[in-house]
């Protein structure tokens, strides 16, 4: 009888400990998530498309540009001052060639870039830092045709991407960012350079301590 009671107490204790750990884990981030952040930025994008990008015999006197653009990033902190980032950059709407050859043709050029980069932070003041970014981008451009004739070719290629900026730390979770991002021109792909100046924020996920996790788990 005593042995059965002793065994029951051991099993009960182990089960209770496991249950508490399981509850704790459900309210805490994994190691990967606890070192992660996301960044959302909006600003102006500049890409000097011109008649020089079109094949001979096709020109326009006017263009339609929408400078507004966005960049979304997901990041992971390798150290306190070094991160790896994955994201995308694209304009809000596409560059348009208006009234090509004065016969009413209007055609758009679509671009977007996915990137993988390293970001290095350099602390300037207590809550303000400078950062530099460098990596590789997968750039896609959709050109256009007129009457089944290609006027500006599609392109899909790897490009360098680099940038720099300032960040101000508001709290442990929130940071304001002023960013400059650049992709160099490609003569081979007939692609002008791309530059973006943006303002945005970073949100850093924060791991909670065991006490807070226990309280949260017990309140469920």
HELIX and SHEET records of a PDB file:
HELIX    1   1 UNK A    2  UNK A   26  1                                  25    
HELIX    2   2 UNK A   31  UNK A   34  1                                   4    
HELIX    3   3 UNK A   51  UNK A   53  5                                   3    
HELIX    4   4 UNK A  210  UNK A  218  1                                   9    
SHEET    1   A10 UNK A  62  UNK A  64  0                                        
SHEET    2   A10 UNK A  95  UNK A 100 -1                                        
SHEET    3   A10 UNK A 105  UNK A 123 -1                                        
SHEET    4   A10 UNK A  82  UNK A  91 -1                                        
SHEET    5   A10 UNK A  68  UNK A  77 -1                                        
SHEET    6   A10 UNK A  36  UNK A  46 -1                                        
SHEET    7   A10 UNK A 194  UNK A 204 -1                                        
SHEET    8   A10 UNK A 174  UNK A 183 -1                                        
SHEET    9   A10 UNK A 155  UNK A 169 -1                                        
SHEET   10   A10 UNK A 128  UNK A 142 -1                                        
SHEET    1   B 2 UNK A 144  UNK A 146  0                                        
SHEET    2   B 2 UNK A 149  UNK A 152 -1                                        
END                                                                             
